Amino acid sequence: MKKNKINSEIFLNFGKNVNDSGSTEVQIALITFRIKNLKVHFDSNKKDHSSKRGLLCMVSKRRKLLNYLKKKSLSRYKYVIKKLSIRR
């Protein structure tokens, strides 16, 4: 239940409505949330190389989505960067 609540909050904050899960901003926010949660996992599991590979794939996908958003709409890109506090 907690995951669904967090997802719906992300959909509301970054999407057009509660059911908007496909827009670029929502996808970036969801990936960022998953990346931040993996930090806790890596603190206790230092040798989990499979998850580190998954983390690198997520970071790469987020980077590609951010580049796409930057080309498409610079104002939305700046809003997402500021709201998620992603250093760029």
C-alpha distances in whole Angstrom, upper triangle without the diagonal:
4,5,5,6,9,10,11,13,14,15,17,19,20,20,22,19,16,17,19,17,21,23,24,23,19,20,22,19,16,19,20,16,16,20,19,17,19,22,20,20,24,25,25,25,29,30,27,29,27,24,26,28,24,24,27,26,23,26,28,26,25,29,30,28,29,32,32,30,33,36,34,34,35,33,30,30,31,28,26,28,28,24,23,26,27,30,33
4,5,5,6,9,10,11,12,14,15,17,18,19,22,19,16,17,19,17,21,22,23,21,18,18,20,16,14,17,17,13,14,17,16,14,17,19,17,18,21,22,22,23,26,28,25,27,26,22,24,26,23,22,25,25,22,24,27,25,23,27,28,26,27,30,30,29,31,34,33,32,33,31,28,28,29,26,23,25,25,21,20,23,24,27,30
4,5,5,6,9,10,11,12,14,15,16,17,20,18,14,15,16,14,17,19,20,18,15,15,16,14,11,13,14,11,11,14,14,12,14,17,16,17,20,21,21,22,25,26,23,25,23,20,22,23,20,19,22,21,18,20,23,21,20,24,25,22,24,27,27,26,28,31,30,29,30,29,25,25,26,24,21,23,23,20,18,21,22,25,27
4,5,5,6,9,10,10,12,14,15,15,17,15,11,12,14,12,16,18,19,18,14,15,17,14,12,15,16,13,13,17,17,15,18,21,20,20,23,25,25,26,28,30,27,28,26,23,25,26,22,21,25,23,20,22,25,22,21,25,25,23,24,28,27,25,28,31,29,29,30,28,25,25,27,24,21,23,24,21,19,22,23,27,29
4,5,5,6,9,10,11,12,14,15,17,14,11,13,14,14,17,18,20,18,14,16,17,14,13,16,16,13,14,18,17,15,19,21,20,21,24,25,26,27,29,31,28,30,28,25,26,28,24,23,26,25,22,23,26,24,22,26,27,24,25,28,28,26,28,31,29,28,29,28,24,25,26,23,20,22,23,19,18,21,23,26,28
4,5,5,6,9,10,11,12,13,16,14,11,13,14,13,16,17,17,15,12,13,14,11,9,13,13,9,11,14,13,12,16,18,17,19,21,23,24,25,27,29,26,27,26,22,23,25,21,20,23,22,19,20,23,21,19,22,24,21,21,25,25,23,25,28,27,26,26,25,21,22,23,20,17,19,19,16,14,18,19,22,25
4,5,5,6,9,10,11,11,14,12,9,10,10,9,12,13,15,13,9,11,12,9,7,11,12,9,11,14,14,14,16,19,19,20,23,24,25,26,28,29,26,27,25,22,23,24,20,19,22,21,17,19,21,19,17,20,21,18,19,23,22,21,24,26,24,24,25,23,20,20,22,19,16,18,19,16,15,18,19,23,24
4,5,5,6,9,10,10,12,9,6,8,9,9,13,14,15,14,10,13,14,12,10,14,15,13,15,18,18,17,20,22,22,23,26,28,29,29,31,33,30,31,29,25,27,27,24,23,25,24,20,22,24,21,20,23,24,20,21,25,24,22,25,27,25,24,25,23,20,21,22,19,17,20,20,16,16,20,21,25,26
4,5,5,6,9,10,12,10,8,11,11,11,15,14,16,13,10,13,14,10,10,14,14,12,14,17,16,16,20,21,21,23,25,27,28,29,31,33,30,31,29,26,27,28,24,23,25,24,21,22,24,22,19,22,23,20,20,24,23,21,23,26,24,23,24,22,18,19,20,17,15,17,17,13,13,17,19,22,24
4,5,5,6,7,11,10,9,11,10,9,12,11,12,9,7,9,10,7,7,11,11,9,12,14,14,15,18,19,20,22,24,25,27,28,29,31,28,29,27,24,24,25,22,20,22,21,17,18,20,18,15,19,20,16,17,20,20,17,20,23,21,20,20,19,15,16,17,14,12,14,15,11,11,14,16,19,21
4,6,6,5,8,7,5,7,6,6,9,9,11,9,6,9,11,9,9,13,13,12,15,17,17,18,21,23,24,25,27,29,30,30,32,34,31,31,29,26,27,27,23,22,24,22,19,20,22,19,17,20,20,17,17,21,19,17,20,22,20,19,20,19,15,16,18,15,13,16,17,14,14,17,18,22,23
4,6,6,7,6,5,9,8,10,13,12,14,11,9,13,14,11,12,16,16,15,17,20,19,20,23,25,26,27,29,31,32,33,35,36,33,34,32,29,30,30,27,25,27,26,22,23,25,22,19,22,23,19,19,23,21,19,21,24,21,20,21,19,15,17,18,15,13,17,17,13,14,18,19,23,24
4,6,8,9,9,12,10,11,14,12,13,9,8,12,12,9,11,14,14,13,16,18,18,19,22,23,24,26,28,29,31,32,33,35,32,33,31,28,28,29,26,24,25,25,21,21,23,21,18,20,21,18,17,21,20,17,19,22,20,18,18,16,13,14,15,11,10,13,13,10,11,14,16,20,21
4,7,9,10,11,9,9,11,8,9,6,5,9,9,7,10,13,12,13,16,17,17,19,21,23,24,26,27,29,31,32,33,34,32,32,30,27,27,27,24,22,23,22,19,19,20,18,15,17,18,14,14,17,16,13,16,18,16,14,15,13,10,11,13,10,8,12,12,9,10,14,15,18,19
4,6,7,8,5,7,8,7,9,7,6,9,11,10,11,14,15,15,17,19,20,21,24,25,27,28,30,32,33,34,35,36,33,33,31,28,29,28,25,24,25,23,20,21,22,19,16,19,19,15,15,18,17,14,17,19,16,15,17,15,11,13,15,13,11,15,16,13,14,17,18,21,22
4,7,8,6,9,10,8,11,10,9,13,14,14,15,18,19,19,21,23,24,25,27,29,30,32,33,35,37,37,39,40,37,37,35,32,32,32,29,27,29,27,23,24,25,22,20,22,21,18,18,21,18,16,19,20,17,16,18,16,13,16,17,15,14,18,18,16,17,21,21,25,25
4,6,5,9,11,10,14,12,11,14,16,15,15,18,19,19,21,24,24,24,27,29,30,31,33,35,37,37,39,40,37,37,35,32,33,33,29,28,30,28,24,25,27,23,21,24,24,20,21,24,21,19,22,23,20,19,21,19,16,19,20,17,16,20,21,18,19,22,23,27,27
4,6,8,11,12,15,13,11,13,16,14,14,17,18,17,19,22,22,22,25,27,28,29,31,33,34,35,36,38,35,35,33,30,31,31,27,27,29,27,23,25,26,23,21,24,24,21,22,25,23,21,24,26,23,22,24,22,19,21,22,19,18,21,22,18,19,22,23,27,28
4,6,9,10,14,13,11,13,16,15,14,17,19,18,19,22,23,23,25,28,29,29,32,34,35,35,37,37,34,34,32,29,30,30,26,26,28,26,22,24,25,22,21,24,23,20,21,24,22,20,24,25,22,22,24,23,19,21,23,21,19,22,23,20,20,24,25,28,29
4,6,7,10,10,8,10,13,12,12,15,17,17,18,21,22,22,24,27,28,29,31,33,34,34,36,36,33,33,31,28,29,28,25,24,26,23,20,22,23,19,18,21,20,16,18,21,18,16,20,21,18,18,21,20,16,18,20,18,16,19,21,18,18,22,22,25,26
4,6,9,9,6,7,10,10,9,12,14,14,15,18,19,19,21,24,25,25,27,30,31,31,32,33,30,29,27,24,25,25,21,21,22,20,17,19,19,16,15,18,17,14,16,19,17,16,19,21,18,18,21,20,16,17,20,18,15,18,20,18,17,21,20,24,24
4,6,8,7,6,10,11,11,12,15,16,16,18,20,21,22,25,27,27,28,31,33,32,33,33,30,29,27,25,25,24,21,21,22,19,16,18,18,14,14,16,15,12,14,16,14,13,17,18,15,16,19,19,15,16,19,18,15,18,20,18,18,21,20,23,23
4,6,5,6,9,10,11,13,14,16,17,19,20,22,23,25,27,28,29,32,33,33,34,34,31,31,28,26,26,25,22,21,22,19,17,18,18,14,13,15,14,10,12,14,12,10,14,15,12,13,15,15,12,12,16,14,12,15,18,16,16,19,18,21,21
4,6,5,6,9,10,11,12,14,16,16,18,20,21,23,26,26,27,30,32,31,32,32,29,28,26,24,24,23,20,19,19,17,14,15,14,11,10,12,10,7,8,11,8,7,11,12,10,11,13,13,10,10,13,12,10,12,15,14,14,16,15,18,17
4,5,5,6,9,10,11,12,14,15,17,19,20,22,24,25,26,28,30,30,31,32,29,29,27,24,24,23,21,19,20,18,15,15,15,13,10,12,12,8,9,12,11,8,11,13,12,11,12,12,8,8,11,9,7,10,12,11,10,13,13,16,16
4,5,5,6,9,10,11,12,14,15,17,19,21,22,23,25,27,29,29,30,31,28,28,26,23,23,23,20,18,19,18,14,15,16,13,11,14,14,10,11,15,13,11,15,17,15,15,16,15,12,12,14,12,9,12,14,12,11,15,14,18,18
4,5,5,6,9,10,11,12,14,16,17,19,21,22,23,25,27,27,27,28,25,24,22,20,20,19,16,15,16,14,11,12,13,10,8,11,11,8,10,13,12,11,14,16,15,15,17,17,13,13,15,14,11,13,16,14,12,15,14,17,18
4,6,5,6,9,10,10,12,14,15,17,20,20,21,24,26,25,26,27,24,23,22,19,19,18,16,14,14,13,10,10,11,9,6,9,10,7,7,11,11,10,12,15,14,14,15,15,12,10,13,12,8,10,13,11,9,12,10,14,14
4,6,5,6,9,10,11,12,14,16,18,19,20,22,25,25,25,27,24,24,23,20,19,20,17,15,16,15,12,12,14,12,9,12,13,11,11,14,14,13,15,18,17,16,17,16,13,12,13,12,8,10,12,9,7,11,10,14,15
4,5,5,6,9,10,11,13,15,17,17,19,21,23,23,24,25,22,22,20,17,18,18,15,13,15,14,10,12,14,11,9,13,14,12,13,16,16,15,18,20,20,19,20,20,16,15,17,15,12,13,15,13,10,14,13,17,18
4,5,5,6,9,10,11,13,15,16,17,19,21,20,21,22,19,19,17,14,14,15,11,10,11,10,7,8,10,8,7,10,12,10,11,15,15,15,17,19,19,19,20,20,17,15,17,16,12,13,16,14,11,13,12,15,16
4,5,5,6,9,10,11,14,15,16,18,20,20,21,22,20,20,19,15,15,16,13,10,12,12,8,8,11,10,8,10,13,11,11,15,16,15,17,20,20,19,19,19,16,14,15,14,11,11,13,11,8,10,9,12,14
4,5,5,6,9,10,12,13,15,17,19,19,20,22,19,20,19,15,16,17,14,12,14,14,11,11,15,13,11,14,16,15,15,18,19,18,20,23,23,22,22,22,18,17,18,16,13,13,15,12,9,12,11,15,17
4,5,5,6,9,11,11,13,15,17,16,18,19,16,17,15,12,13,14,11,9,12,12,8,10,13,12,11,14,16,15,16,19,20,19,22,24,24,24,24,24,21,19,21,20,16,16,18,16,12,15,14,17,18
4,5,5,7,10,10,11,13,15,15,16,17,15,15,14,11,10,12,10,7,9,10,7,8,11,11,10,12,15,15,15,18,19,19,21,23,24,24,23,24,21,19,20,19,16,15,17,16,12,13,11,14,16
4,5,6,8,10,10,12,14,15,16,18,16,17,17,13,13,15,13,10,13,14,11,11,15,15,13,15,18,17,17,20,22,21,22,25,26,25,24,24,22,20,20,19,16,15,16,14,11,12,11,13,16
4,5,6,7,9,11,12,13,15,17,15,16,16,12,13,15,13,10,14,15,12,13,17,16,15,18,20,20,20,23,24,24,25,28,28,28,28,27,24,23,23,22,19,18,19,17,14,15,15,17,20
4,5,5,6,9,10,10,11,13,11,12,12,8,9,12,10,8,11,13,11,12,15,16,15,17,20,20,20,23,24,24,26,29,29,29,29,29,26,24,25,24,20,20,21,20,16,17,16,18,20
4,5,5,6,9,10,10,13,12,13,14,11,10,13,12,10,12,15,13,13,16,17,16,18,21,21,21,24,26,25,26,30,30,30,29,29,27,24,25,24,21,19,21,20,16,16,15,16,19
4,6,5,7,9,10,13,12,15,15,12,12,16,15,12,16,18,16,16,20,21,19,22,25,24,24,27,29,28,30,33,33,33,32,32,29,27,27,27,23,22,23,22,18,18,18,20,23
4,6,6,6,8,11,9,12,12,9,10,13,12,11,14,16,15,16,19,20,20,22,24,24,25,28,29,29,31,34,34,34,34,34,31,29,29,29,25,24,25,24,20,21,20,22,24
4,5,5,5,8,7,10,11,8,8,12,12,10,13,16,15,15,18,20,19,21,24,24,25,27,29,29,30,33,34,34,33,34,31,29,29,29,26,24,26,25,21,21,20,21,23
4,6,6,10,10,13,15,12,12,16,16,14,16,19,18,18,21,23,22,24,27,27,27,30,32,32,32,36,37,36,35,35,33,31,31,30,27,25,26,25,22,21,21,22,24
4,6,9,9,13,14,12,13,17,17,15,18,21,20,20,24,25,25,26,29,30,30,32,34,34,35,38,39,39,38,38,36,34,34,33,30,29,30,28,25,25,24,25,28
4,6,6,9,11,10,10,14,14,14,16,18,18,19,22,23,23,25,28,28,29,31,33,34,35,37,38,39,38,38,36,33,34,34,30,29,30,29,26,26,24,25,28
4,6,8,11,10,9,13,14,13,15,18,18,18,21,23,23,24,27,28,28,31,33,33,34,37,38,38,37,38,36,33,34,34,30,29,30,30,26,25,24,24,26
4,6,9,9,9,12,14,14,15,17,19,19,21,23,24,25,27,29,29,31,33,34,35,37,39,40,39,40,37,35,35,36,32,31,32,32,28,28,26,26,28
4,6,6,7,9,10,11,13,15,16,17,19,20,21,23,25,26,27,29,31,32,33,35,37,37,37,38,35,33,34,34,30,29,31,30,26,27,25,26,27
4,5,5,6,9,10,11,13,14,15,17,19,20,21,23,24,26,27,29,30,31,33,35,36,35,37,34,31,33,33,30,28,31,30,26,26,24,25,26
4,5,5,6,9,10,11,13,14,16,17,19,20,21,23,25,26,27,29,30,32,33,35,35,36,33,31,32,32,29,28,30,30,26,27,24,25,26
4,5,5,6,9,10,10,12,14,15,16,18,20,21,22,24,26,27,28,30,31,32,32,33,30,28,29,29,26,25,27,26,22,23,21,23,24
4,5,5,6,9,10,10,12,14,15,16,18,20,21,23,24,26,27,29,30,31,31,32,29,27,28,28,25,23,26,25,22,22,19,20,21
4,5,5,6,9,10,11,12,14,15,17,19,20,21,23,24,26,27,29,30,30,32,29,26,28,29,25,24,27,26,23,23,20,21,22
4,5,5,6,9,10,11,12,14,15,17,18,20,21,23,24,26,27,28,28,30,27,24,26,26,23,22,25,24,21,22,19,20,21
4,5,5,6,9,10,11,12,14,15,16,18,20,21,22,25,26,26,26,27,25,22,23,24,20,19,22,21,17,18,16,17,18
4,5,5,6,9,10,10,12,14,15,16,18,20,21,23,24,25,25,27,24,21,23,24,20,19,22,22,18,19,16,16,17
4,5,5,6,9,10,11,12,14,15,17,18,20,21,23,24,24,26,23,21,23,24,20,19,23,22,19,20,17,18,18
4,5,5,6,9,10,11,12,14,15,16,18,20,21,22,22,23,21,18,20,21,17,16,20,19,15,17,14,16,16
4,6,5,6,9,10,10,12,14,15,16,18,20,21,20,22,19,16,18,19,15,14,17,17,14,15,11,13,13
4,5,5,6,9,10,11,12,14,15,17,18,20,20,22,20,17,19,20,17,16,19,20,17,17,14,15,14
4,5,5,6,9,10,11,12,14,16,17,18,19,20,18,15,18,19,15,15,19,19,16,17,14,16,15
4,5,5,6,9,10,10,12,14,15,16,16,17,15,12,15,15,12,11,15,15,12,14,11,13,12
4,5,5,6,9,10,10,12,14,15,15,17,15,12,14,15,12,11,15,16,14,14,11,11,10
4,5,5,6,9,10,11,12,14,15,17,15,12,15,17,14,14,18,18,16,17,14,15,13
4,5,5,6,9,10,10,12,13,15,12,10,13,14,11,12,16,16,14,16,13,15,13
4,5,5,6,9,10,10,10,12,10,7,10,11,9,9,12,13,12,13,10,12,10
4,5,5,6,9,10,10,13,12,9,11,14,12,12,15,17,15,16,13,14,11
4,5,5,6,9,10,13,11,9,13,14,13,13,17,18,17,18,16,17,14
4,5,5,6,7,9,7,6,9,11,9,11,14,15,14,16,14,16,14
4,6,5,5,8,8,5,8,11,10,10,13,15,15,16,14,14,12
4,6,7,10,10,9,12,14,14,14,17,19,19,20,17,18,15
4,7,9,9,9,12,13,13,15,17,18,19,20,19,20,17
4,6,6,6,9,10,11,12,15,16,17,18,17,18,16
4,6,5,6,9,10,11,12,14,15,16,15,16,13
4,5,5,6,9,10,11,12,14,15,15,16,15
4,5,5,6,9,10,10,12,14,14,15,14
4,5,5,6,9,10,11,12,11,12,11
4,6,5,6,8,10,10,10,11,10
4,6,5,6,9,10,11,13,12
4,5,5,6,8,8,11,11
4,6,5,6,5,7,8
4,6,5,7,9,10
4,6,8,11,13
4,6,9,11
4,6,9
4,6
4
